[in-house]
Amino acid sequence: MLVSWRSAQPPWAGARGRSWAVRDRAVRVSYAAFLRIPDDGCYVLVHNRSRPGAYGPPGGVFKFFEPGARVLDQLGFRPERPAARGAGTRSDVRGLLPRRSLRGFRAWFDSGTYREDAVECLNRELGEALAESGFAHVASDLGGSAFRPVRTVVEGPYAVPGVSWWQVRRFEIHELVATTAAAARLRHRVLELAADPAVPSVIGATTEDIIHGRCGPALVAPPTAYLIGDRRLHPDLPPLR
């Protein structure tokens, strides 16, 4: 099974984003998994609660478990907890690190200890997205889901305009595989939601929509581009704080 890995620089990062000229910068890290559910040239996107009006693939940042908090604390990790998103961001693998701890952080994450794996992350995130859309019953088939790795893209480290820290982001893309009756039923139900105009929180976007950055009136969240390739096409949309 082929998994593509690419280390990418956002097109707007510029020359400063390609060097560690300032050694004492803090580094913001954000490690996430997203789910690709294709159907006849379209991809399922869900409303992004932290960026109202924008849609992206089901998924989000990994969470660490309680023993992982001690490891991250030793690395000097400071979790990012936007007030607008409440307690839902607790234990997210997203926050600030001293630059000197970046290698240790990567080693911890790559070891897979004391954190969610992609299956746990995607099951949780898709279940949350369905529940928020009023379709919690659809998530009853999540237990039979299987996911095929598609690609992993790492952005950075690069400088971020307007702030003092640098940034590293990792995006794992996995595809829902209907290997069981439950998984096939889940996929069918999610595709039905995306095709139903009466369900505004779940939509289907074409490759052309993703490249353009809009699907009708809906904005397409920039990381959605990793569903179709390893290049980011548009700058970030600011989240709620």
C-alpha positions as CSV (number, residue, x, y, z in Angstrom):
1,M,0.0,0.0,0.0
2,L,1.6,3.2,-1.1
3,V,1.6,6.2,1.2
4,S,2.9,9.4,-0.2
5,W,4.8,11.8,2.1
6,R,5.6,15.4,1.2
7,S,7.1,18.2,3.2
8,A,5.4,21.3,1.8
9,Q,5.9,25.1,2.2
10,P,2.7,27.2,1.8
11,P,3.1,29.3,-1.4
12,W,2.9,32.5,0.7
13,A,5.6,31.6,3.2
14,G,8.4,33.3,1.3
15,A,12.1,33.0,1.9
16,R,11.9,33.4,5.6
17,G,9.8,30.2,5.8
18,R,12.7,28.1,4.5
19,S,15.3,28.7,7.1
20,W,15.8,28.7,10.9
21,A,17.5,32.0,11.0
22,V,16.0,32.8,14.4
23,R,16.9,30.0,16.7
24,D,14.8,30.9,19.8
25,R,11.5,31.1,18.1
26,A,8.6,29.1,19.5
27,V,7.0,26.6,17.1
28,R,3.3,26.0,16.8
29,V,2.5,22.4,16.0
30,S,-0.8,21.0,14.7
31,Y,-1.1,17.3,13.8
32,A,-4.4,16.2,12.2
33,A,-6.1,13.4,10.3
34,F,-8.7,13.9,7.6
35,L,-11.1,11.5,5.9
36,R,-11.6,11.3,2.1
37,I,-15.0,10.0,1.0
38,P,-15.1,10.2,-2.8
39,D,-18.1,9.6,-5.0
40,D,-18.2,10.1,-8.7
41,G,-15.8,13.0,-8.8
42,C,-17.1,14.6,-5.6
43,Y,-15.8,14.6,-2.0
44,V,-17.8,14.8,1.2
45,L,-17.2,18.0,3.2
46,V,-18.7,19.0,6.5
47,H,-19.2,22.5,8.0
48,N,-16.2,23.7,9.9
49,R,-17.4,24.8,13.3
50,S,-14.3,26.9,14.0
51,R,-14.6,28.7,10.6
52,P,-18.2,29.5,10.1
53,G,-19.2,29.4,6.4
54,A,-16.3,27.1,5.5
55,Y,-16.3,23.4,4.8
56,G,-13.6,20.7,4.9
57,P,-13.2,17.0,5.1
58,P,-14.3,15.2,8.3
59,G,-11.5,15.0,10.7
60,G,-9.3,17.1,12.9
61,V,-6.3,17.1,15.3
62,F,-5.2,14.0,17.1
63,K,-5.8,13.9,20.9
64,F,-3.2,12.7,23.5
65,F,-4.0,10.5,26.5
66,E,-3.3,11.4,30.1
67,P,0.2,9.8,30.2
68,G,1.0,11.8,27.1
69,A,0.4,15.0,29.0
70,R,3.4,14.3,31.2
71,V,5.6,13.7,28.1
72,L,4.5,16.9,26.4
73,D,4.9,18.9,29.6
74,Q,8.5,17.8,29.7
75,L,8.9,19.1,26.2
76,G,7.6,22.5,27.2
77,F,4.3,22.0,25.2
78,R,1.7,24.7,25.8
79,P,-1.7,23.6,24.5
80,E,-3.8,25.9,22.3
81,R,-7.3,26.2,23.7
82,P,-9.4,28.8,21.8
83,A,-12.2,30.1,24.1
84,A,-14.7,30.0,21.2
85,R,-14.2,26.2,20.9
86,G,-14.6,25.4,24.6
87,A,-13.7,22.1,26.2
88,G,-13.7,20.3,22.9
89,T,-10.1,21.2,22.3
90,R,-8.8,19.6,25.5
91,S,-5.9,17.2,24.9
92,D,-5.5,18.3,21.3
93,V,-2.1,17.8,19.7
94,R,-2.0,21.5,18.8
95,G,0.0,24.1,20.7
96,L,3.4,25.8,21.1
97,L,6.7,24.2,21.7
98,P,10.2,25.6,22.3
99,R,12.1,25.1,19.0
100,R,14.6,22.9,20.8
101,S,11.8,20.4,21.6
102,L,10.6,19.9,18.0
103,R,12.7,16.8,17.4
104,G,11.6,15.2,20.6
105,F,8.0,16.0,19.8
106,R,8.2,14.4,16.4
107,A,9.8,11.3,18.0
108,W,7.0,11.1,20.6
109,F,4.3,11.4,17.9
110,D,6.0,8.9,15.5
111,S,6.2,6.4,18.4
112,G,2.4,6.4,18.6
113,T,2.4,6.1,22.4
114,Y,-0.1,7.9,24.6
115,R,-2.1,9.3,21.7
116,E,-4.9,8.4,19.3
117,D,-4.1,6.6,16.1
118,A,-5.7,7.6,12.8
119,V,-8.6,5.1,13.3
120,E,-9.5,6.5,16.7
121,C,-9.1,10.1,15.6
122,L,-11.2,9.7,12.5
123,N,-14.0,7.7,14.2
124,R,-14.2,10.3,16.9
125,E,-14.2,13.3,14.6
126,L,-16.7,11.8,12.1
127,G,-19.0,10.8,15.0
128,E,-18.8,14.4,16.4
129,A,-19.5,15.9,13.0
130,L,-22.5,13.7,12.4
131,A,-23.8,14.4,15.9
132,E,-23.4,18.2,15.5
133,S,-25.4,17.9,12.2
134,G,-28.2,16.1,13.9
135,F,-27.4,12.7,12.6
136,A,-25.8,10.9,15.5
137,H,-27.7,7.7,14.6
138,V,-25.7,7.4,11.4
139,A,-22.5,7.1,13.5
140,S,-23.8,3.8,14.9
141,D,-21.9,2.1,12.0
142,L,-18.6,3.6,12.8
143,G,-17.3,0.6,14.6
144,G,-17.0,-1.3,11.4
145,S,-15.0,1.3,9.5
146,A,-11.7,0.8,7.9
147,F,-9.4,3.5,6.6
148,R,-6.8,3.3,3.8
149,P,-3.8,5.7,4.1
150,V,-3.6,8.0,1.1
151,R,-0.9,10.6,1.8
152,T,0.8,12.5,4.6
153,V,1.8,16.1,4.1
154,V,4.0,18.1,6.4
155,E,4.0,21.9,6.2
156,G,6.9,23.8,7.5
157,P,8.6,24.9,9.6
158,Y,7.8,28.3,8.2
159,A,7.3,31.8,9.6
160,V,3.8,33.1,10.1
161,P,3.1,36.7,9.3
162,G,2.0,38.8,12.3
163,V,3.1,36.5,15.1
164,S,6.4,35.6,16.7
165,W,6.2,31.9,16.3
166,W,6.9,29.5,13.4
167,Q,4.6,26.7,12.4
168,V,4.7,23.0,11.6
169,R,1.5,21.2,10.5
170,R,1.0,17.6,9.6
171,F,-2.0,16.3,7.7
172,E,-2.7,12.6,7.3
173,I,-5.3,11.8,4.6
174,H,-7.2,8.5,4.9
175,E,-10.0,7.1,2.7
176,L,-13.0,5.3,4.1
177,V,-13.0,1.7,2.8
178,A,-16.3,-0.2,2.7
179,T,-14.9,-3.6,3.7
180,T,-17.9,-4.5,5.9
181,A,-21.7,-4.1,5.6
182,A,-21.6,-1.5,8.4
183,A,-18.9,0.5,6.6
184,A,-20.8,0.3,3.3
185,R,-23.9,1.4,5.1
186,L,-22.1,4.3,6.8
187,R,-20.6,5.5,3.5
188,H,-24.0,5.3,1.7
189,R,-25.7,7.3,4.5
190,V,-23.0,10.0,4.5
191,L,-23.2,10.3,0.7
192,E,-27.0,10.7,1.0
193,L,-26.5,13.5,3.5
194,A,-24.0,15.3,1.1
195,A,-26.5,15.0,-1.8
196,D,-29.5,16.3,0.2
197,P,-30.0,20.1,-0.2
198,A,-32.0,20.0,3.0
199,V,-28.8,19.2,5.0
200,P,-26.7,22.3,4.8
201,S,-24.0,21.0,7.1
202,V,-22.8,18.3,4.7
203,I,-22.0,18.9,1.1
204,G,-20.3,17.3,-1.9
205,A,-17.5,19.3,-3.6
206,T,-15.9,18.5,-7.0
207,T,-12.2,18.7,-7.7
208,E,-12.9,21.9,-9.6
209,D,-14.7,23.4,-6.5
210,I,-11.7,22.5,-4.3
211,I,-9.2,24.1,-6.7
212,H,-11.4,27.2,-7.0
213,G,-11.9,27.5,-3.2
214,R,-15.7,27.6,-3.3
215,C,-18.6,25.2,-3.7
216,G,-21.6,27.4,-4.4
217,P,-21.8,29.9,-1.5
218,A,-19.6,27.7,0.7
219,L,-15.9,28.4,1.2
220,V,-13.7,25.3,0.9
221,A,-11.2,25.1,3.8
222,P,-7.6,25.2,2.3
223,P,-6.4,21.9,3.7
224,T,-9.2,20.2,1.6
225,A,-6.7,20.4,-1.3
226,Y,-4.8,17.5,0.3
227,L,-7.7,15.2,-0.7
228,I,-6.7,15.6,-4.3
229,G,-2.9,16.2,-4.2
230,D,0.0,17.3,-2.0
231,R,-0.1,21.0,-2.8
232,R,-2.0,23.7,-0.8
233,L,-3.8,26.1,-3.2
234,H,-5.1,28.9,-0.9
235,P,-4.1,30.7,2.2
236,D,-5.6,29.9,5.6
237,L,-9.0,31.2,6.8
238,P,-8.8,32.7,10.3
239,P,-10.5,30.6,12.9
240,L,-12.7,31.8,15.7
241,R,-10.8,32.7,18.9
